[in-house]
């Protein structure tokens, strides 16, 4: 009998390791770290900009990591901060600069090539089924954790 836990976790961890290597490789060219890749990627998907709070949620990182990444990306001239409309600077959107847009285009091309090659053995139907199934597994696992480790019992607030 197949050990689903071993198969699932080792496959997911290996895929994550490969993606991390691509992010590290692309960001190293700019003197940045792989952690900056997700901030750039998410900003590239939001032409209206994103606040640090929104980036924290979308990148699934803590506030301090996002704050450091944004500061470094602003210093490198890849991201700019819009002027705050009120005294709430943490809600101020960040936008890609022209240089940042070019970096995101390169990053997107590299990621697209990775997934095209990695998924080349799948038909379009298999690929759609895979992503749908993966999403269902994640939702089921989240529900299981919420049921067995509610906010009143988990130090992480049930997450």
DSSP file (Angstrom, degrees, kcal/mol; ACC not computed):
  #  RESIDUE AA STRUCTURE BP1 BP2  ACC     N-H-->O    O-->H-N    N-H-->O    O-->H-N    TCO  KAPPA ALPHA  PHI   PSI    X-CA   Y-CA   Z-CA
    1    1 A X              0   0    0      0, 0.0     2,-0.1     0, 0.0     0, 0.0   0.000 360.0 360.0 360.0 135.9    0.0    0.0    0.0
    2    2 A X        -     0   0    0      1,-0.1     2,-1.1     2,-0.0     3,-0.1  -0.425 360.0-130.7 -69.2 138.6    1.2    3.4   -1.0
    3    3 A X     >  -     0   0    0      1,-0.2     4,-2.4    -2,-0.1     5,-0.2  -0.791  22.4-170.3 -91.4  98.5    2.1    5.8    1.9
    4    4 A X  H  > S+     0   0    0     -2,-1.1     4,-2.9     1,-0.2     5,-0.3   0.848  81.1  55.9 -61.4 -36.7    0.2    8.9    0.8
    5    5 A X  H  > S+     0   0    0      2,-0.2     4,-2.8     1,-0.2     5,-0.4   0.955 111.1  43.2 -61.9 -49.7    1.8   11.1    3.4
    6    6 A X  H  > S+     0   0    0      2,-0.2     4,-2.3     1,-0.2     5,-0.3   0.934 117.5  45.8 -61.1 -46.9    5.4   10.3    2.2
    7    7 A X  H  X S+     0   0    0     -4,-2.4     4,-2.0     2,-0.2     5,-0.2   0.939 117.1  43.6 -62.9 -47.9    4.5   10.6   -1.4
    8    8 A X  H  X S+     0   0    0     -4,-2.9     4,-2.8    -5,-0.2     5,-0.3   0.963 117.6  42.6 -63.8 -53.8    2.6   13.8   -1.1
    9    9 A X  H  X S+     0   0    0     -4,-2.8     4,-2.7    -5,-0.3     5,-0.2   0.902 115.3  48.2 -66.0 -40.5    5.0   15.6    1.3
   10   10 A X  H  X S+     0   0    0     -4,-2.3     4,-2.1    -5,-0.4    -1,-0.2   0.898 114.6  46.9 -67.9 -36.5    8.1   14.6   -0.6
   11   11 A X  H  X S+     0   0    0     -4,-2.0     4,-2.5    -5,-0.3    -2,-0.2   0.938 115.5  44.5 -67.7 -46.4    6.7   15.6   -3.9
   12   12 A X  H  X S+     0   0    0     -4,-2.8     4,-2.5    -5,-0.2    -2,-0.2   0.921 115.0  48.6 -64.2 -43.9    5.4   18.9   -2.7
   13   13 A X  H  X S+     0   0    0     -4,-2.7     4,-2.3    -5,-0.3    -1,-0.2   0.893 112.1  48.8 -64.3 -39.5    8.6   19.7   -0.8
   14   14 A X  H  X S+     0   0    0     -4,-2.1     4,-2.1    -5,-0.2    -2,-0.2   0.918 111.9  48.4 -67.0 -42.6   10.7   18.7   -3.9
   15   15 A X  H  X S+     0   0    0     -4,-2.5     4,-2.4     1,-0.2    -2,-0.2   0.910 111.8  50.1 -63.0 -41.6    8.6   20.9   -6.2
   16   16 A X  H  X S+     0   0    0     -4,-2.5     4,-2.6     1,-0.2    -2,-0.2   0.893 108.6  52.9 -62.5 -40.1    8.9   23.8   -3.7
   17   17 A X  H  X S+     0   0    0     -4,-2.3     4,-2.0     2,-0.2    -2,-0.2   0.899 109.8  48.4 -62.3 -40.9   12.7   23.3   -3.6
   18   18 A X  H  X S+     0   0    0     -4,-2.1     4,-2.0     2,-0.2    -2,-0.2   0.933 112.3  47.4 -65.4 -46.3   12.9   23.6   -7.4
   19   19 A X  H  X S+     0   0    0     -4,-2.4     4,-2.5     1,-0.2    -2,-0.2   0.907 110.6  53.0 -61.8 -41.6   10.7   26.7   -7.5
   20   20 A X  H  X S+     0   0    0     -4,-2.6     4,-3.0     1,-0.2    -1,-0.2   0.891 106.8  52.7 -61.7 -39.4   12.8   28.2   -4.7
   21   21 A X  H  X S+     0   0    0     -4,-2.0     4,-2.6     2,-0.2    -1,-0.2   0.905 109.4  48.8 -62.6 -41.3   16.0   27.5   -6.7
   22   22 A X  H  X S+     0   0    0     -4,-2.0     4,-2.6     2,-0.2     5,-0.2   0.938 113.2  46.9 -63.7 -46.1   14.5   29.3   -9.7
   23   23 A X  H  X S+     0   0    0     -4,-2.5     4,-2.5     1,-0.2     5,-0.3   0.933 114.0  47.9 -60.6 -46.0   13.5   32.3   -7.5
   24   24 A X  H  X S+     0   0    0     -4,-3.0     4,-2.3     1,-0.2    -2,-0.2   0.917 112.3  49.4 -60.5 -44.1   17.0   32.4   -5.9
   25   25 A X  H  X S+     0   0    0     -4,-2.6     4,-1.0    -5,-0.2    -2,-0.2   0.928 114.0  44.1 -62.2 -47.6   18.7   32.2   -9.3
   26   26 A X  H  < S+     0   0    0     -4,-2.6     4,-0.3     1,-0.2     3,-0.3   0.901 117.1  44.9 -66.7 -41.0   16.7   35.0  -10.9
   27   27 A X  H ><>S+     0   0    0     -4,-2.5     5,-2.6    -5,-0.2     3,-1.6   0.824 102.3  65.7 -74.5 -31.0   16.9   37.3   -7.8
   28   28 A X  H ><5S+     0   0    0     -4,-2.3     3,-1.5     1,-0.3    -1,-0.2   0.850  91.8  64.1 -59.3 -33.8   20.7   36.6   -7.4
   29   29 A X  T 3<5S+     0   0    0     -4,-1.0    -1,-0.3    -3,-0.3    -2,-0.2   0.759 108.4  41.8 -59.8 -24.3   21.3   38.3  -10.7
   30   30 A X  T < 5S-     0   0    0     -3,-1.6    -1,-0.3    -4,-0.3    -2,-0.2   0.324 120.7-105.3-105.0   4.6   19.9   41.5   -9.1
   31   31 A X  T < 5S+     0   0    0     -3,-1.5    -3,-0.2    -4,-0.3     2,-0.2   0.758  85.9 115.7  75.1  23.9   21.7   41.1   -5.7
   32   32 A X      < -     0   0    0     -5,-2.6    -1,-0.3    -8,-0.1     2,-0.2  -0.614  62.8-112.0-117.0 177.7   18.4   40.1   -4.1
   33   33 A X    >   -     0   0    0     -2,-0.2     3,-1.7    -3,-0.1     4,-0.5  -0.677  31.9-104.2-108.9 164.5   17.1   36.9   -2.5
   34   34 A X  T >> S+     0   0    0      1,-0.3     3,-1.3    -2,-0.2     4,-0.6   0.789 115.1  69.8 -56.8 -30.3   14.4   34.5   -3.5
   35   35 A X  H 3> S+     0   0    0      1,-0.3     4,-0.7     2,-0.2     3,-0.3   0.778  91.9  59.7 -61.1 -26.7   12.0   36.0   -1.0
   36   36 A X  H <> S+     0   0    0     -3,-1.7     4,-2.3     1,-0.2    -1,-0.3   0.752  89.8  73.5 -72.0 -23.5   11.9   39.2   -3.1
   37   37 A X  H <> S+     0   0    0     -3,-1.3     4,-3.0    -4,-0.5    -1,-0.2   0.900  94.2  49.0 -60.6 -43.6   10.5   37.2   -6.0
   38   38 A X  H  X S+     0   0    0     -4,-0.6     4,-2.7    -3,-0.3    -1,-0.2   0.873 109.9  51.6 -68.2 -35.4    7.0   36.7   -4.6
   39   39 A X  H  X S+     0   0    0     -4,-0.7     4,-2.3     2,-0.2    -1,-0.2   0.944 114.1  43.9 -63.6 -46.9    6.7   40.4   -3.7
   40   40 A X  H  X S+     0   0    0     -4,-2.3     4,-2.3     2,-0.2    -2,-0.2   0.925 113.6  51.3 -62.7 -44.6    7.6   41.3   -7.3
   41   41 A X  H  X S+     0   0    0     -4,-3.0     4,-1.1    -5,-0.2    -2,-0.2   0.933 111.6  46.2 -58.2 -48.5    5.4   38.6   -8.7
   42   42 A X  H  < S+     0   0    0     -4,-2.7     3,-0.4     1,-0.2     4,-0.4   0.886 112.1  50.5 -65.5 -38.7    2.4   39.8   -6.7
   43   43 A X  H >< S+     0   0    0     -4,-2.3     3,-1.1     1,-0.2     6,-0.3   0.862 106.0  57.3 -65.7 -34.1    3.0   43.4   -7.6
   44   44 A X  H 3< S+     0   0    0     -4,-2.3    -1,-0.2     1,-0.2    -2,-0.2   0.771 105.1  51.2 -65.4 -25.7    3.2   42.4  -11.2
   45   45 A X  T 3< S+     0   0    0     -4,-1.1     2,-0.4    -3,-0.4    -1,-0.2   0.507 108.1  56.6 -86.9  -5.6   -0.3   40.9  -10.9
   46   46 A X    X   +     0   0    0     -3,-1.1     3,-2.6    -4,-0.4    -1,-0.2  -0.731  56.4 177.2-130.8  83.2   -1.7   44.1   -9.4
   47   47 A X  T 3  S+     0   0    0     -2,-0.4    -1,-0.1     1,-0.3     3,-0.1   0.741  84.3  60.7 -60.1 -21.4   -1.2   47.2  -11.6
   48   48 A X  T 3  S-     0   0    0      1,-0.2    -1,-0.3    47,-0.1    45,-0.1   0.534 115.1-118.0 -80.4  -5.8   -3.1   49.3   -9.1
   49   49 A X    <   -     0   0    0     -3,-2.6     2,-0.3    -6,-0.3    -1,-0.2  -0.056  20.1-113.5  91.0 165.5   -0.5   48.4   -6.5
   50   50 A X  B     -A   94   0A   0     44,-1.7    44,-2.7    42,-0.1     2,-0.1  -0.991  18.0-126.8-138.3 144.7   -0.7   46.5   -3.2
   51   51 A X     >  -     0   0    0     -2,-0.3     4,-2.5    42,-0.3     5,-0.2  -0.382  33.9-105.4 -81.3 167.6   -0.2   47.6    0.4
   52   52 A X  H  > S+     0   0    0     38,-0.6     4,-2.3    40,-0.4     5,-0.1   0.871 123.3  54.6 -60.3 -36.9    2.2   45.9    2.7
   53   53 A X  H  > S+     0   0    0     37,-1.0     4,-1.7     2,-0.2    -1,-0.2   0.930 109.3  46.1 -63.0 -46.0   -0.8   44.3    4.4
   54   54 A X  H  > S+     0   0    0      1,-0.2     4,-2.8     2,-0.2     5,-0.2   0.900 112.2  51.1 -64.3 -40.6   -2.1   42.9    1.1
   55   55 A X  H  X S+     0   0    0     -4,-2.5     4,-2.8     1,-0.2     5,-0.3   0.880 104.9  57.1 -64.8 -37.6    1.4   41.6    0.2
   56   56 A X  H  X>S+     0   0    0     -4,-2.3     5,-1.5    -5,-0.2     4,-0.7   0.923 112.9  41.2 -57.2 -44.5    1.7   39.9    3.6
   57   57 A X  H  <5S+     0   0    0     -4,-1.7     3,-0.4     3,-0.2    -2,-0.2   0.943 118.3  43.9 -69.4 -49.2   -1.5   38.0    2.8
   58   58 A X  H  <5S+     0   0    0     -4,-2.8    -2,-0.2     1,-0.2    -3,-0.2   0.834 118.8  42.3 -70.0 -33.2   -0.8   37.2   -0.8
   59   59 A X  H  <5S-     0   0    0     -4,-2.8    -1,-0.2    -5,-0.2    -2,-0.2   0.573 102.1-131.7 -88.1  -9.7    2.8   36.2   -0.3
   60   60 A X  T  <5 +     0   0    0     -4,-0.7     2,-0.3    -3,-0.4    -3,-0.2   0.931  63.7 128.2  55.8  48.5    2.0   34.2    2.8
   61   61 A X      < -     0   0    0     -5,-1.5    -1,-0.2    -6,-0.3    -2,-0.1  -0.831  63.6 -97.3-125.8 164.3    4.8   35.9    4.7
   62   62 A X     >  -     0   0    0     -2,-0.3     4,-2.0    -3,-0.1     5,-0.2  -0.419  37.3-107.7 -81.1 163.4    5.0   37.7    8.0
   63   63 A X  H  > S+     0   0    0      1,-0.2     4,-2.7     2,-0.2     5,-0.2   0.868 116.7  53.8 -59.0 -40.9    4.9   41.5    8.2
   64   64 A X  H  > S+     0   0    0      1,-0.2     4,-2.5     2,-0.2    -1,-0.2   0.908 108.3  49.0 -63.9 -42.1    8.6   42.0    9.0
   65   65 A X  H  > S+     0   0    0      2,-0.2     4,-2.4     1,-0.2    -1,-0.2   0.904 113.6  46.6 -64.6 -41.4    9.7   39.9    6.0
   66   66 A X  H  X S+     0   0    0     -4,-2.0     4,-2.9     2,-0.2     5,-0.2   0.911 111.4  51.7 -67.3 -41.7    7.5   41.9    3.7
   67   67 A X  H  X S+     0   0    0     -4,-2.7     4,-2.3     2,-0.2    -2,-0.2   0.926 112.1  46.0 -60.6 -45.9    8.6   45.2    5.1
   68   68 A X  H  X S+     0   0    0     -4,-2.5     4,-2.3     2,-0.2    -2,-0.2   0.927 113.4  49.6 -62.0 -45.2   12.3   44.2    4.7
   69   69 A X  H  X S+     0   0    0     -4,-2.4     4,-2.5     1,-0.2    -2,-0.2   0.929 111.7  47.9 -61.5 -45.9   11.7   43.0    1.1
   70   70 A X  H  X S+     0   0    0     -4,-2.9     4,-2.5     1,-0.2     5,-0.2   0.914 110.3  52.1 -62.1 -42.8    9.8   46.2    0.2
   71   71 A X  H  X S+     0   0    0     -4,-2.3     4,-2.2    -5,-0.2    -1,-0.2   0.925 112.9  44.7 -59.8 -44.7   12.5   48.4    1.7
   72   72 A X  H  X S+     0   0    0     -4,-2.3     4,-2.0     2,-0.2    -1,-0.2   0.879 112.7  51.0 -68.0 -38.1   15.2   46.6   -0.3
   73   73 A X  H  <>S+     0   0    0     -4,-2.5     5,-2.5     2,-0.2     6,-1.2   0.855 110.2  49.5 -69.7 -34.3   13.1   46.7   -3.5
   74   74 A X  H ><5S+     0   0    0     -4,-2.5     3,-1.2     4,-0.2    -2,-0.2   0.926 110.3  50.9 -66.4 -44.7   12.5   50.4   -3.2
   75   75 A X  H 3<5S+     0   0    0     -4,-2.2    -2,-0.2     1,-0.3    -1,-0.2   0.868 109.2  51.1 -59.8 -37.9   16.3   50.9   -2.6
   76   76 A X  T 3<5S-     0   0    0     -4,-2.0    -1,-0.3    -5,-0.1    -2,-0.2   0.541 115.2-118.0 -77.5  -7.2   17.0   48.9   -5.8
   77   77 A X  T < 5S+     0   0    0     -3,-1.2    23,-0.4    -4,-0.4    22,-0.3   0.717  86.0 111.7  78.7  20.5   14.6   51.0   -7.8
   78   78 A X  S   <S+     0   0    0     -5,-2.5    19,-2.2     1,-0.2     2,-0.3   0.672  77.9  32.1 -96.6 -20.8   12.3   48.1   -8.6
   79   79 A X  E     -B   96   0A   0     -6,-1.2     2,-0.4    17,-0.3    -2,-0.2  -0.972  65.1-162.7-136.5 146.8    9.3   49.3   -6.5
   80   80 A X  E     -B   95   0A   0     15,-3.1    15,-3.1    -2,-0.3     2,-0.4  -0.966  16.5-130.8-130.8 152.5    8.0   52.6   -5.5
   81   81 A X  E     -B   94   0A   0     -2,-0.4    13,-0.2    13,-0.2     2,-0.1  -0.835  20.8-133.2-100.4 134.1    5.6   53.7   -2.8
   82   82 A X        -     0   0    0     11,-2.6     2,-0.2    -2,-0.4     3,-0.0  -0.455  37.7 -88.8 -79.4 161.1    2.7   55.9   -3.6
   83   83 A X        -     0   0    0     -2,-0.1    10,-0.2     1,-0.1     2,-0.1  -0.496  47.7-110.4 -69.5 134.9    2.0   58.9   -1.3
   84   84 A X        -     0   0    0     -2,-0.2     5,-0.1     1,-0.1    -1,-0.1  -0.446  16.2-151.0 -68.3 137.8   -0.3   58.0    1.6
   85   85 A X  S    S+     0   0    0      3,-0.2     2,-0.2    -2,-0.1    -1,-0.1   0.726  81.0   6.2 -79.8 -21.1   -3.7   59.6    1.3
   86   86 A X  S    S-     0   0    0      2,-0.1     6,-0.0    -3,-0.0    -2,-0.0  -0.679 102.0 -73.0-140.1-164.4   -4.0   59.6    5.1
   87   87 A X  S    S+     0   0    0     -2,-0.2     2,-1.2     1,-0.1     3,-0.2   0.389 100.3  98.7 -78.9   5.6   -1.9   58.9    8.1
   88   88 A X    >   +     0   0    0      1,-0.2     3,-1.6     2,-0.1     4,-0.2  -0.647  41.4 167.6 -98.2  80.3   -2.1   55.1    7.5
   89   89 A X  G >  S+     0   0    0     -2,-1.2     3,-1.6     1,-0.3    -1,-0.2   0.782  70.1  67.8 -64.7 -27.8    1.2   54.4    5.7
   90   90 A X  G 3  S+     0   0    0      1,-0.3   -37,-1.0    -3,-0.2   -38,-0.6   0.677 100.8  50.2 -68.7 -14.7    0.8   50.6    6.1
   91   91 A X  G <  S+     0   0    0     -3,-1.6     2,-0.3   -40,-0.1    -1,-0.3   0.414  83.0 118.4 -98.7   0.2   -2.1   50.8    3.7
   92   92 A X    <   -     0   0    0     -3,-1.6   -40,-0.4    -4,-0.2    -8,-0.1  -0.497  68.0-119.3 -69.9 128.2   -0.2   52.8    1.1
   93   93 A X        -     0   0    0     -2,-0.3   -11,-2.6   -10,-0.2     2,-0.4  -0.375  18.2-147.3 -70.7 146.6    0.1   50.9   -2.2
   94   94 A X  E     -AB  50  81A   0    -44,-2.7   -44,-1.7   -13,-0.2     2,-0.3  -0.892  16.6-165.7-107.2 143.3    3.4   49.9   -3.6
   95   95 A X  E     - B   0  80A   0    -15,-3.1   -15,-3.1    -2,-0.4     2,-0.2  -0.907  23.8-106.4-127.6 154.3    3.9   49.8   -7.4
   96   96 A X  E     - B   0  79A   0     -2,-0.3   -17,-0.3   -53,-0.3     2,-0.1  -0.555  31.0-138.3 -73.6 144.4    6.5   48.3   -9.7
   97   97 A X     >  -     0   0    0    -19,-2.2     4,-2.4    -2,-0.2     5,-0.2  -0.365  36.3 -93.6 -85.2 178.5    8.8   50.8  -11.5
   98   98 A X  H  > S+     0   0    0      2,-0.2     4,-1.9     1,-0.2     5,-0.1   0.921 131.4  49.2 -60.5 -42.9    9.6   50.3  -15.1
   99   99 A X  H  > S+     0   0    0    -22,-0.3     4,-2.0     1,-0.2    -1,-0.2   0.898 110.5  51.0 -62.9 -39.5   12.7   48.4  -14.1
  100  100 A X  H  > S+     0   0    0    -23,-0.4     4,-2.4     1,-0.2    -2,-0.2   0.880 106.7  53.9 -64.3 -38.8   10.6   46.3  -11.7
  101  101 A X  H  X S+     0   0    0     -4,-2.4     4,-2.0     1,-0.2    -1,-0.2   0.893 108.3  49.8 -62.8 -40.3    8.2   45.5  -14.5
  102  102 A X  H  X S+     0   0    0     -4,-1.9     4,-2.0     2,-0.2    -2,-0.2   0.901 110.3  50.1 -65.5 -41.0   11.0   44.3  -16.7
  103  103 A X  H  X S+     0   0    0     -4,-2.0     4,-2.7     1,-0.2    -2,-0.2   0.918 110.1  50.2 -63.0 -43.4   12.3   42.0  -13.9
  104  104 A X  H  X S+     0   0    0     -4,-2.4     4,-3.1     1,-0.2     5,-0.2   0.885 107.5  54.1 -63.8 -38.5    8.8   40.6  -13.4
  105  105 A X  H  X S+     0   0    0     -4,-2.0     4,-2.0     2,-0.2    -1,-0.2   0.914 111.2  45.5 -61.7 -42.0    8.5   39.9  -17.1
  106  106 A X  H  X S+     0   0    0     -4,-2.0     4,-2.2     2,-0.2    -2,-0.2   0.919 113.9  48.8 -65.6 -44.0   11.8   37.9  -16.9
  107  107 A X  H  X S+     0   0    0     -4,-2.7     4,-2.6     1,-0.2     5,-0.2   0.919 111.2  49.8 -62.2 -44.6   10.7   36.1  -13.8
  108  108 A X  H  X S+     0   0    0     -4,-3.1     4,-2.8     1,-0.2    -1,-0.2   0.893 109.6  51.4 -62.3 -40.2    7.4   35.2  -15.3
  109  109 A X  H  X S+     0   0    0     -4,-2.0     4,-2.2    -5,-0.2    -1,-0.2   0.907 111.6  47.5 -63.5 -41.1    9.0   33.9  -18.5
  110  110 A X  H  X S+     0   0    0     -4,-2.2     4,-2.1     2,-0.2    -2,-0.2   0.917 114.0  46.1 -66.8 -43.3   11.3   31.7  -16.4
  111  111 A X  H  X S+     0   0    0     -4,-2.6     4,-2.6     2,-0.2     5,-0.2   0.904 111.3  52.6 -66.6 -41.2    8.5   30.4  -14.3
  112  112 A X  H  X S+     0   0    0     -4,-2.8     4,-2.4     1,-0.2    -2,-0.2   0.915 110.2  48.6 -60.0 -43.2    6.3   29.7  -17.4
  113  113 A X  H  X S+     0   0    0     -4,-2.2     4,-2.4     2,-0.2     5,-0.3   0.899 110.2  52.2 -63.5 -40.6    9.2   27.7  -18.9
  114  114 A X  H  X S+     0   0    0     -4,-2.1     4,-2.9     1,-0.2    -2,-0.2   0.940 114.4  40.7 -60.4 -48.9    9.6   25.7  -15.7
  115  115 A X  H  X S+     0   0    0     -4,-2.6     4,-2.0     2,-0.2    -1,-0.2   0.818 112.8  54.7 -74.2 -29.8    6.0   24.8  -15.5
  116  116 A X  H  < S+     0   0    0     -4,-2.4    -1,-0.2    -5,-0.2    -2,-0.2   0.935 115.6  39.3 -65.5 -45.2    5.7   24.2  -19.3
  117  117 A X  H >< S+     0   0    0     -4,-2.4     3,-1.2    -5,-0.2     4,-0.2   0.928 117.1  49.9 -69.2 -45.2    8.6   21.7  -19.1
  118  118 A X  H 3< S+     0   0    0     -4,-2.9     3,-0.3    -5,-0.3    -2,-0.2   0.828 118.7  38.2 -64.0 -32.3    7.5   20.2  -15.8
  119  119 A X  T >< S+     0   0    0     -4,-2.0     3,-1.9     1,-0.2    -1,-0.3   0.257  82.7 107.7-101.6  12.3    3.9   19.7  -17.0
  120  120 A X  T <  S+     0   0    0     -3,-1.2    -1,-0.2     1,-0.3    -2,-0.1   0.713  74.6  58.4 -66.2 -19.4    4.8   18.7  -20.6
  121  121 A X  T 3  S+     0   0    0     -3,-0.3     2,-0.3    -4,-0.2    -1,-0.3   0.515  94.9  84.0 -85.9  -4.2    3.9   15.0  -19.9
  122  122 A X  S <  S-     0   0    0     -3,-1.9     2,-0.1     4,-0.0    -3,-0.0  -0.751  74.9-131.5-100.2 144.3    0.3   16.0  -18.9
  123  123 A X     >  -     0   0    0     -2,-0.3     4,-2.5     1,-0.1     5,-0.2  -0.407  36.0-102.4 -77.6 167.9   -2.5   16.6  -21.3
  124  124 A X  H  > S+     0   0    0      1,-0.2     4,-2.3     2,-0.2     5,-0.2   0.895 125.5  50.0 -59.5 -39.3   -4.6   19.8  -20.8
  125  125 A X  H  > S+     0   0    0      2,-0.2     4,-2.7     1,-0.2    -1,-0.2   0.915 110.2  49.1 -66.1 -43.9   -7.3   17.7  -19.1
  126  126 A X  H  > S+     0   0    0      2,-0.2     4,-2.7     1,-0.2    -2,-0.2   0.896 111.2  50.7 -62.7 -39.5   -4.8   16.1  -16.7
  127  127 A X  H  X S+     0   0    0     -4,-2.5     4,-2.3     2,-0.2     5,-0.2   0.935 111.6  46.7 -64.4 -45.9   -3.3   19.5  -15.9
  128  128 A X  H  X S+     0   0    0     -4,-2.3     4,-2.2     1,-0.2    -2,-0.2   0.917 113.9  48.7 -61.5 -43.6   -6.7   20.9  -15.1
  129  129 A X  H  X S+     0   0    0     -4,-2.7     4,-2.8     2,-0.2     5,-0.2   0.903 109.4  53.7 -62.5 -41.4   -7.6   17.9  -13.0
  130  130 A X  H  X S+     0   0    0     -4,-2.7     4,-2.9     1,-0.2    -2,-0.2   0.946 111.6  43.0 -59.3 -50.5   -4.3   18.1  -11.2
  131  131 A X  H  X S+     0   0    0     -4,-2.3     4,-2.1     2,-0.2    -1,-0.2   0.878 114.9  49.9 -67.9 -36.5   -4.8   21.7  -10.1
  132  132 A X  H  X S+     0   0    0     -4,-2.2     4,-2.0    -5,-0.2    -1,-0.2   0.925 113.6  46.3 -64.7 -43.4   -8.4   21.2   -9.2
  133  133 A X  H  X S+     0   0    0     -4,-2.8     4,-2.5     2,-0.2    -2,-0.2   0.913 110.7  52.2 -65.1 -43.5   -7.4   18.1   -7.1
  134  134 A X  H  X S+     0   0    0     -4,-2.9     4,-2.3     1,-0.2    -1,-0.2   0.905 109.2  50.4 -60.2 -42.1   -4.6   20.0   -5.5
  135  135 A X  H  X S+     0   0    0     -4,-2.1     4,-2.5     1,-0.2    -1,-0.2   0.899 110.5  49.6 -63.2 -40.3   -6.9   22.8   -4.5
  136  136 A X  H  X S+     0   0    0     -4,-2.0     4,-2.7     2,-0.2    -2,-0.2   0.893 109.4  51.4 -65.8 -39.6   -9.4   20.3   -3.0
  137  137 A X  H  X S+     0   0    0     -4,-2.5     4,-2.5     2,-0.2    -2,-0.2   0.917 111.1  48.5 -63.0 -42.9   -6.7   18.6   -1.0
  138  138 A X  H  X S+     0   0    0     -4,-2.3     4,-2.7     2,-0.2    -2,-0.2   0.941 112.8  47.3 -62.9 -47.5   -5.5   22.0    0.4
  139  139 A X  H  X S+     0   0    0     -4,-2.5     4,-2.2     1,-0.2    -2,-0.2   0.910 113.4  48.7 -61.1 -41.9   -9.1   23.0    1.3
  140  140 A X  H  X S+     0   0    0     -4,-2.7     4,-2.2     2,-0.2    -1,-0.2   0.905 112.3  48.0 -64.2 -41.4   -9.7   19.6    2.9
  141  141 A X  H  X S+     0   0    0     -4,-2.5     4,-2.5     2,-0.2    -2,-0.2   0.902 110.9  51.3 -65.9 -41.2   -6.5   19.8    4.9
  142  142 A X  H  X S+     0   0    0     -4,-2.7     4,-2.6     1,-0.2    -2,-0.2   0.914 111.2  48.2 -61.1 -42.4   -7.3   23.3    6.0
  143  143 A X  H  X S+     0   0    0     -4,-2.2     4,-2.6     2,-0.2    -2,-0.2   0.901 110.3  51.8 -65.8 -40.7  -10.7   22.2    7.2
  144  144 A X  H  X S+     0   0    0     -4,-2.2     4,-2.3     2,-0.2     5,-0.2   0.923 111.9  45.9 -61.2 -44.9   -9.2   19.2    9.1
  145  145 A X  H  X S+     0   0    0     -4,-2.5     4,-2.3     1,-0.2    -2,-0.2   0.913 112.8  50.2 -65.1 -42.6   -6.8   21.5   10.9
  146  146 A X  H  < S+     0   0    0     -4,-2.6    -2,-0.2     1,-0.2    -1,-0.2   0.896 113.1  47.2 -62.6 -39.1   -9.5   24.0   11.7
  147  147 A X  H  < S+     0   0    0     -4,-2.6     3,-0.3     1,-0.2    -2,-0.2   0.886 122.7  32.6 -68.8 -39.4  -11.7   21.2   13.1
  148  148 A X  H  < S+     0   0    0     -4,-2.3    -2,-0.2     1,-0.2    -1,-0.2   0.626 129.4  33.5 -95.9 -13.5   -9.0   19.6   15.2
  149  149 A X  S  < S-     0   0    0     -4,-2.3    -1,-0.2    -5,-0.2    -2,-0.1  -0.441  80.0-178.6-141.0  61.8   -7.0   22.6   16.1
  150  150 A X    >>  -     0   0    0     -3,-0.3     3,-2.2     1,-0.1     4,-1.8  -0.006  46.3 -93.9 -60.7 168.2   -9.4   25.5   16.5
  151  151 A X  T 34 S+     0   0    0      6,-0.3     6,-0.3     1,-0.3     7,-0.2   0.769 124.7  58.4 -56.8 -28.5   -8.3   29.0   17.4
  152  152 A X  T 34 S+     0   0    0      1,-0.2    -1,-0.3     5,-0.1    -2,-0.1   0.642 114.9  35.5 -78.0 -12.8   -8.9   28.4   21.1
  153  153 A X  T <4 S+     0   0    0     -3,-2.2     2,-0.4     1,-0.1    -2,-0.2   0.624 104.3  73.9-113.5 -18.4   -6.4   25.5   21.1
  154  154 A X    ><  -     0   0    0     -4,-1.8     3,-1.6    -5,-0.1     5,-0.1  -0.831  65.3-145.5-105.0 134.6   -3.7   26.5   18.7
  155  155 A X  T 3  S+     0   0    0     -2,-0.4    -1,-0.1     1,-0.3    -4,-0.0   0.788 101.0  60.8 -63.7 -25.3   -1.1   29.1   19.5
  156  156 A X  T 3  S-     0   0    0      1,-0.0     3,-0.5    -3,-0.0    -1,-0.3   0.319 122.9-102.8 -84.8  10.2   -1.1   30.2   15.8
  157  157 A X  S <  S-     0   0    0     -3,-1.6    -6,-0.3    -6,-0.3    -2,-0.1   0.767  74.1 -55.5  77.1  25.1   -4.8   31.1   16.0
  158  158 A X              0   0    0     -8,-0.3    -1,-0.2    -7,-0.2    -7,-0.2   0.566 360.0 360.0  86.7   8.3   -6.0   28.0   14.3
  159  159 A X              0   0    0     -3,-0.5    -2,-0.1    -9,-0.1   -13,-0.1   0.445 360.0 360.0 -93.6 360.0   -3.9   28.5   11.1
